[in-house]
Amino acid sequence: YLGWTWDSTASGWSCGSGPALIVDYTGTPTNFGIGLQQHLLSLSGTTTTGGTTGGTPTPTPTPAPAPAPGVGLSSTTASFANTTVGSTSATATITVTNTGNAALSVQGTSIAGANAGDFKVASSTCSSVAASGTCSLGVNFTPSAAGSRTATLSLTDNAASSPQVITLSGTGVVPVSTPGSGSASVKVTYTVVNSWPGGLQANLTFTNTGTTTIGSSATPWVAKFNLPASETISSLWNATGSYAINGSVLAVTAQAPSWQQTLAPGQSWSIGYVTNNGVASPTNCTLS
């Protein structure tokens, strides 16, 4: 039973005045016991009739999810090597996998961002892709200017995660070939390492493509290049810089450091600098 008590009447203990019993002393369910059983069964969804159970509830089946496509990308980024301004890079390939259990329908691709025009989807095998199947996108980079170039490629399809976004990046460089001293020749490559409004960090890499050494311990090599007179160079490294303004031109002279006074055939050397008040590319680059 649920509890007990002691009768306080003069007649002593009485079942009638004691606690309610689930069954009486003969084992027969009491009205309270039957009511409690019905209440507990109702909480579990089971009914009773005349004090007996009326059956077990039938569970509602969970419906199976509808077939749906999914998308997996071999990479969410495509980074291109330094590419000469106006020329086209090697193709970067992105593989698209249908990770779902229904056909993937690709509606199209689009490129957006700061330098969207520098990137192009050159090839695509993606239209309808069966479950577990793959297709591919080929992307090219043709920089229209020197420096860091970025954009995003979006893939639109019938998957729940559409559109999928791929980050595109590359660096445009400006090579300048100039004659060196004697029979030597020099290739100069300009690379923007970082840029911000009104300034940038850049490298000028000089490569001796000739057959004789440029510079000597007695006469170290000297690099020269020009920038607009409105620009200033706040720092320059891997050489000792000096500057002169000639009309509208800032003439920069970079003397070889004491530890690298010569440039042998096939050897390269990079001079780095930071500009303020402008982001123009250098001109008239020479090394002699």
Residue, then its C-alpha position, 0 to 999 in steps of 0.5 A: y500500500l501507499g502509506w500507513t497510519w494509526d487510528s486515533t479512535a477509541s475503537g482501535w485500528s480500522c481498515g476503513s479509517g486507515p490508508a487507501l490500499i492498492v489491494d485489500y488484505t485478500g489480494t483483491p484490487t481496491n477502487f483506489g488501486i484500479g484508479l491508480q493503475q488506469h492513471l499510470l497506464s494512461l500516461s503510457g498511452t495504454t487503455t483499460t477496460g474493467g480494470t484490465t489493459g486494453g492493448t499496447p500502443t502502436p509506435t508511429p514509424t519515422p519516415a525515411p529522408a527523401p533522396a538528396p544530392g550533396v557536394g564535396l570539393s577537392s579544395t575550397t581555395a585555388s592559389f596561382a603562382n606568380t604570373t606575368v601581367g597579361s599572360t595566362s597561368a596554368t589551369a587549376t582544377i577543382t574536383v566536385t563530388n556528389t556525396g548524396n544519394a540523388a542526382l546533382s544538377v549544376q546550374g552554373t558558375s560565377i566569379a565575383g570580387a575585387n579582381a573578378g576579371d582576372f580569373k576565368v572558368a576555362s573548362s567545366t564537365c559539371s552539369s548533371v552528376a550521379a550519386s557518388g559521381t564527380c566532375s571538374l572545373g578548370v580555372n585560369f588566372t590572367p592578371s591585369a595588374a601587378g600585385s595581389r589579386t583575389a576573387t571568389l568562384s561560386l558554384t550554384d546547384n540543387a544541393a542544400s549547401s548551394p552555392q559552394v564558394i571557392t576563394l581565388s588568389g594570385t599575384g601579377v608580376v612585371p618582368v623587365s629585361t635590361p642589358g647588363s655590363g659587358s656581355a651579361s644580361v639581366k632579368v628583373t621581376y617585380t612582385v607586390v608582396n602586400s598593398w594597402p591604400g596609398g602604399l605597398q611592399a614590393n620586391l625587385t628580383f634581379t637575375n643574371t641571365g648572361t655568361t659573365t659575373i656582374g660586379s666585383s669586390a672592387t666595383p660592386w653591382v649597382a641597381k637603379f630604378n625609377l618611381p613617380a616623384s610623389e612617392t617616398i620609400s620608407s624602407l629598403w633592404n638587401a641593398t643600400g638605397s639613395y634617392a634623388i628627385n629629377g623632375s617628376v621622377l624619384a631616381v632610386t640607386a641601390q648599392a650592393p651589400s658588402w656580403q653580396q657584391t657580385l652576381a654570378p651567371g644564373q644567380s638572383w638577388s632580391i631588393g625589397y622596399v616599402t612605398n608611401n603616397g603611391v603604388a606605381s610599378p618601377t620603371n627603367c630597372t637596371l643592374s650593372 
